[in-house]
Amino acid sequence: MENGHDGVRQLRYLPAVGAPYGVEVLDFAALRAMDSQRRRALPQRPDFHVLALVGSGAGGHEADFRGYRLREGSVVWIRPGMVHRWSDVDTCDGPLVLFRPAFLAGFTAAEAAVPAGWELDPPRLELALLAAGHLRREHEAVVTAPALASEGLLSHLLAALLLRVLPAGGGVEGAVPSGGRHAEVFRAYRAAVEEHFAEWHQVRAYARALGYDVRTLTRAVRAATGTGAKAFLDQRVLLEAKRVLAHTDVPVGACARRLGFLDVGNFVAFFRRQVGVPPGEWRGAQ
């Protein structure tokens, strides 16, 4: 599937000079300094992860048609492919960790169903900032003293930071159970949906590919998300449809074909069923 969106700035990962390992640590002040034209306030779609902690200040962020108010203790996790913008971070301070998907592939594939934003209480925020500070010091060592560099250490410190900030169990909408049979099946299904949602619109196609029956997938997805396997798949297709409609001038028919609908009428009926209005009307309201 073509992922480029005409009205969205595509961000590619460019590592800091001398830092070849696919992770680096900035802060909001550095983001503002690098972006004097305030392009951060326009829609953008990175091909890497951005994990941000707000240690002080207040502002706003938008990700995939949902707005988040930022304040002390806010966490933002932008995953590759999300369309987002920093609507207001002029007074925010705190670390931003950028990393390639492959840097912690197994971990992030397992845990990245959390929402794009949530809150930490003061004790957890303090520990998270300490973990981010340790990661930043090690990253700086990679750049300034390559002989001290350790990819394994950077990987472990990033994993520790993610474990510190991730919401537990069902505490935040979208959080994923950390273990068990259902969690394993759900993670496999979610990864397959992400790869094939523009080709396969029926759960039975995923069941065949993964070696499970449809009932097993449905039970696993319901345990992890509270919704069924077909609803989960439909929501992923709908999200991509909204991204295309909101951020490009691609005609509705071409959008339908991009998402695997051979008949535009079927796409219009699908969109209306999910949203309540046809795609053209929804686009006009954005």
C-alpha positions in Angstrom: 0.0 0.0 0.0 1.1 3.5 -0.8 1.5 5.4 2.5 2.3 8.9 1.2 -0.3 11.6 1.9 -0.2 14.7 -0.2 -1.0 17.1 2.6 1.1 15.6 5.3 4.8 16.2 5.9 6.6 12.9 5.8 9.3 12.7 8.5 12.2 10.3 7.9 14.6 9.3 10.7 17.9 11.0 10.5 20.3 10.1 13.3 22.5 12.6 15.1 26.0 12.7 13.7 28.1 10.0 15.4 25.0 8.2 16.8 24.4 5.2 14.5 22.2 3.1 16.7 18.7 4.4 15.9 17.9 6.2 19.1 18.5 9.7 20.3 17.2 12.0 23.0 16.1 15.7 22.5 13.8 18.0 24.4 11.0 20.4 23.7 13.4 23.3 23.7 15.5 21.7 21.0 12.4 21.0 19.0 11.4 24.6 19.1 15.0 25.7 18.2 15.1 23.4 15.2 11.7 24.6 14.0 11.7 28.4 13.7 9.0 28.2 11.0 6.7 26.3 13.4 6.2 23.4 10.9 5.5 21.3 14.0 2.0 22.7 14.1 1.2 21.2 10.6 0.2 17.6 10.1 3.2 15.2 9.9 3.7 11.5 9.6 7.0 10.1 11.0 8.5 6.7 10.1 9.9 6.5 13.6 8.7 6.5 17.3 8.6 9.7 19.3 8.2 9.3 23.1 7.7 12.6 24.9 7.4 13.4 28.6 6.1 16.8 29.8 8.1 17.7 32.9 6.7 21.2 33.1 4.5 23.6 31.1 1.3 23.1 29.2 0.2 22.8 25.6 -1.6 20.7 23.1 -1.1 17.8 20.7 -3.3 16.1 18.1 -2.9 12.5 16.8 -5.2 10.8 14.3 -8.1 13.1 14.9 -7.9 13.1 18.6 -6.7 16.1 20.7 -4.7 15.8 23.9 -4.1 18.5 26.4 -0.5 18.5 27.7 0.5 19.4 31.2 3.1 18.3 33.8 3.0 14.5 33.8 1.7 14.0 30.2 3.1 11.3 28.1 2.9 11.3 24.3 3.9 8.3 22.2 3.7 8.9 18.5 4.2 5.6 16.5 5.3 5.3 12.9 2.5 6.1 10.5 0.5 8.2 12.9 -0.6 11.6 11.5 0.0 14.1 14.3 0.9 17.7 15.0 2.2 19.7 18.0 -0.6 22.2 18.2 0.9 24.1 21.1 4.2 23.2 22.9 5.6 26.7 23.4 5.9 26.4 27.1 6.4 22.6 27.4 9.7 21.3 28.8 10.9 17.7 29.0 12.6 14.9 27.0 11.7 13.6 23.5 13.1 10.2 22.7 13.3 9.3 19.0 13.9 5.8 17.9 13.6 3.6 14.8 11.0 0.7 14.9 13.7 -1.9 14.5 15.6 -0.6 17.6 13.1 -2.3 20.0 11.1 -4.2 17.5 9.8 -7.0 19.7 8.9 -4.7 22.6 7.1 -2.0 20.6 5.2 -4.5 18.5 3.9 -6.0 21.8 3.0 -2.8 23.5 2.1 -0.1 21.0 -1.7 -0.3 21.3 -1.8 2.3 24.0 -3.3 5.7 23.0 -1.1 8.6 21.8 -1.3 10.3 25.1 -1.9 9.6 28.8 -0.9 11.0 32.3 1.6 9.9 34.9 1.2 10.8 38.6 4.0 12.8 40.2 5.9 9.8 41.7 5.9 7.9 38.4 6.8 11.1 36.5 9.8 11.7 38.7 11.1 8.1 38.0 10.4 8.4 34.3 12.3 11.6 34.0 15.3 10.0 35.8 15.1 7.1 33.4 15.0 9.5 30.4 17.9 11.4 31.9 20.0 8.3 32.2 19.2 7.4 28.5 20.1 10.9 27.4 23.5 10.7 29.2 24.3 7.4 27.5 23.2 8.8 24.1 25.5 11.8 24.6 28.3 9.5 25.4 27.7 7.7 22.1 28.1 11.0 20.3 31.0 12.5 22.2 33.0 9.4 23.2 32.3 6.5 20.8 34.6 4.2 22.7 32.0 4.2 25.5 29.1 3.4 23.2 27.0 0.4 23.8 24.0 -0.4 21.7 22.9 -3.0 24.2 22.9 -0.5 27.0 20.9 2.0 25.0 18.4 -0.7 24.2 18.0 -1.7 27.8 17.7 1.8 29.0 15.0 2.6 26.4 13.1 -0.6 27.4 13.3 0.5 31.0 11.9 3.9 30.2 9.0 2.4 28.3 8.3 0.0 31.1 8.3 2.9 33.5 5.8 5.1 31.5 3.5 2.6 30.0 0.0 2.5 31.5 -0.7 -0.7 33.4 -3.4 -3.2 32.4 -6.7 -1.5 31.9 -5.8 1.8 33.5 -5.9 3.6 30.2 -8.1 3.0 27.2 -6.1 0.9 24.7 -3.6 -0.6 27.1 -2.6 -4.1 26.3 -2.4 -7.0 28.8 1.3 -7.9 29.3 1.1 -11.7 29.0 -1.0 -14.8 28.6 -2.4 -16.7 25.6 -5.0 -14.0 24.6 -2.3 -11.3 24.6 0.0 -13.4 22.3 -2.8 -14.1 19.9 -3.9 -10.5 19.9 -0.4 -9.2 19.2 -0.1 -11.5 16.2 -3.4 -10.5 14.9 -2.7 -6.8 15.3 0.6 -7.1 13.5 -1.1 -8.9 10.6 -3.8 -6.3 10.4 -1.3 -3.5 10.3 0.4 -5.3 7.3 -2.6 -6.4 5.4 -5.6 -4.2 6.3 -5.7 -2.8 2.7 -5.9 -6.2 1.2 -7.8 -8.5 3.7 -11.1 -7.2 5.0 -12.3 -10.5 6.5 -11.2 -12.0 9.8 -11.1 -15.5 8.3 -8.2 -14.4 6.0 -6.2 -13.5 9.1 -7.2 -16.7 10.8 -5.9 -18.8 7.9 -2.6 -16.8 7.8 -2.0 -17.1 11.5 -3.2 -20.6 12.0 -6.0 -19.8 14.4 -9.8 -20.1 14.0 -12.0 -17.0 13.9 -13.4 -17.7 17.3 -9.9 -17.7 18.9 -9.0 -14.4 17.3 -12.3 -12.9 18.4 -11.9 -13.9 22.0 -8.3 -12.7 22.1 -9.1 -9.3 20.6 -12.1 -8.9 22.9 -10.0 -9.7 25.9 -7.4 -7.1 24.9 -9.5 -4.3 23.5 -13.1 -4.9 24.6 -14.2 -5.2 20.9 -14.4 -8.0 18.4 -11.8 -9.0 15.7 -13.9 -7.6 12.9 -14.6 -4.3 14.6 -10.9 -3.9 15.3 -10.1 -4.5 11.7 -12.8 -2.2 10.5 -11.5 0.6 12.8 -8.0 0.2 11.3 -9.4 0.5 7.7 -11.5 3.5 8.8 -8.6 5.3 10.4 -6.6 5.0 7.2 -9.6 6.2 5.2 -9.9 9.3 7.4 -6.2 10.0 7.0 -6.4 9.9 3.3 -9.7 12.0 3.1 -8.6 14.6 5.6 -5.0 15.1 4.4 -5.1 14.6 0.7 -7.1 15.6 -2.4 -7.3 12.0 -3.5 -10.8 11.4 -4.9 -13.1 9.1 -2.9 -12.9 6.4 -5.6 -9.2 6.4 -5.5 -9.3 6.3 -1.7 -11.5 3.2 -2.0 -9.1 1.4 -4.3 -6.2 2.3 -2.1 -7.9 0.6 0.8 -8.8 -2.5 -1.1 -12.4 -1.8 -2.1 -13.0 -2.9 -5.6 -16.4 -1.1 -5.7 -16.6 2.5 -4.6 -20.2 1.9 -3.5 -19.1 -0.7 -1.0 -16.5 1.8 0.4 -19.1 4.5 0.7 -21.5 2.1 2.5 -18.7 1.0 4.8 -17.7 4.5 5.7 -21.4 5.6 6.3 -22.0 2.6 8.5 -18.9 3.4 10.6 -19.2 7.2 10.8 -22.9 8.0 10.0 -22.2 10.1 6.9 -20.7 9.4 3.5 -16.9 10.0 3.0 -17.4 13.1 0.8 -19.6 14.8 3.4 -17.1 13.9 6.2 -14.2 15.3 4.2 -16.1 18.6 3.7 -16.6 19.0 7.4 -12.9 18.7 8.2 
